[in-house]
Amino acid sequence: MADNLPFDPAAALARLDAGLQQQKLTAGAAQNIRQWLTEPRYAPYAEEVARHLAEEKWQKLDDVFWTVIPFGTGGRRGRMYSIGSNAINDRTIGESAQGLADYVKQELGSQGGLSCAIAYDTRHNSRHFAELCAGIMVATGFKVYFLDDYRSTPELSFLVRFKRCSCGIMVTASHNPPSDNAVKVYWSTGCQVMPPHDEAIIERVMNVQEIGHTDFAQAVADGDVVICTAETDAAFVQAVMTQRRPGPRDLKIIYSPLHGVGESAVCPVLHADGFADVEVFAPHRAPDGNFPNVPGHVSNPENPKVYEAIIERAKETGADLVLVTDPDCDRIGIAAPQTLKSGAPWATFTGNQIGALLTDFVLENTSGLTPEHYLVKTLVTTEMIRRIGQSYGVPTHGDLLVGFKYIGGMMDERGPDKFVLGLEESHGYLAGQYARDKDGALAAMLMAEAAAQAKAAGKSVYEKLEDLFWQHGYHAEHVLNLQMEGSEGMGRMIALMQQFRDAPPRALAGIPVAAVRDYQNRIIRTADGAVRPLTGPQGDLVMLDLAAEGNYVAVRPSGTEPKVKFYMFAFVPAEQLADLEQTKQDMAHRLSGYCADLKAFADAAI
């Protein structure tokens, strides 16, 4: 304690009540703090909570206690702090593992043995949390298959299937800042947990009282934790190789793992696929949870600034392609020269543009396609995917909420044998049947093959993308994020989403809003006030369809971060294209108009 006195629950509760009366804390924070001070399950943390009260760390207490950290699109993710119901710490991670273990045991029983696959990334405390989860699973009766080094999220998905595990846990916060960590929770399919399992697991997690414990080293010695890294690595690379396409391999690549796990997956895959000229970008090579040499210390392939230093190295060495993966290597980003001429300027690509390139490449290089084959994408992924698929006679299932688990779920629903490619706008891609999550190593391999094929034809991938625009129409997209931190931010998010449902903007960039698709209430409301049912998934998503064909905006609260995301889409049909460069400028201006109008609407609404 700050005053060197022993822990006094009554004094701590008195300070809590005083802080609440003085409005130093929100009501939600006070309620959760009271539980951590008084309930036996939180006894190991009560003294530290009391110390924070004695030191009057009101803002910190409110930040880490104002709510219970939720399950998002794939698990629990947030800022690390040693205490708090709204923070990532031993208690909240332990609850997640224990809740998962209890639910899986209830659903599957113990016949045939229960098992769990566990892996972790390069973030701070990831190894500690992985060992913690392993000990909890063993204490609850599970055998654990453990990847004993930094490994990718898709390799964990593969491991669940490879060892026929009952479930899986990946310790990672993907591209979040260094302050964050998380667990992603997987079902026996290798897919992140889907309804109804997700809600049932959440209920178990929220009601965990006692958390089991087994010493990790002892569990390894007893054979309850099986280290299977080398075996899984080899099998994983072999599985990815089932998706390779034959063709040229004359390509010089600069690859950056952005201080994450990617080198363990991408480099072996590229080497096995015949790409011999691959340089790992030295400043980003070292595994480091601080992401020290990445702009803003956020290793997100969606951020063009991430590529600036790598492109300079690519220009120095005459490289043809820059590949990057996010810290847990489930997403990729690329940069490439605009032409193959020496000294040509370089460009970065959006996740939608990469998806279009991969879709066309995979379909062009897959024999025996039929109308039973299919592509899968989310609602906020470009419709260019559907148009490319149609040109090959392959349908697209695109009526899915955000989250790659829905793509994995569609694979299992329709059967994986005719699955061709799954894509989401946030740079995630999968082909094949070996996993049920997006895979940066696979996407890197296919992108390298596509770039080598384009180069052999005398084109850069940038020029190849322009060819696709001429064929399928010009598609432009932009994502706007509005940060809304803390308890007040949650209230603003709820209010903003309601405003889009009840009284949306009448026009964006001068284009009338023709209809509003409300996926939460499953209705379509047209500009004249008419309402009709909306078929499709149910979730917190609103889409504004504009009067111009193929132009629309999607709005949703993020499932992993405290922000509202706006996905903007502009489109010009191929038959209306005359000057591609002028169209690019016009659509950039249109998207800027969408941004300005959406920001103004949000400011007025909240």
Secondary structure, DSSP 8 states (H G I E B T S, - for coil): -TTS----HHHHHHHHHHHHHTTSS-HHHHHHHHHHHH-GGGHHHHHHHHHHHHTT-HHHHHHHHSS---B-SSEEEEEB-SS-TTSBSHHHHHHHHHHHHHHHHHHH-STT-EEEEEEE-SSTTHHHHHHHHHHHHHHTTEEEEEEEEE--HHHHHHHHHHTT-SEEEEE--TTS-TTEEEEEEEETTSSB--TTHHHHHHHHHHT--------HHHHHHTTSEEE-HHHHHHHHHHHHHTT---S-----EEEE-TTSSTHHHHHHHHHHTT---EEE-GGGTS--TT-TTSGGG---TT-GGGGHHHHHHHHHHT-SEEEEE-TTSS-EEEEEESSSSTT--EEE--HHHHHHHHHHHHHHT-SS--TT-EEEE-TTS-THHHHHHHHTT--EE----SSHHHHHHHHHHH-GGGEEEEEETTTEEE-SSS-SS--HHHHHHHHHHHHHHHHHTT--HHHHHHHHHHHH-EEEEEEEEEE--HHHHHHHHHHHHHHHHHS--SEETTEEEEEEEETTTTEEEETTS-EEE--S--SS-EEEEESSTT-EEEEEE-SSSSEEEEEEEEEE-GGG-S-HHHHHHHHHHHHHHHHHHHHHHHHHH-
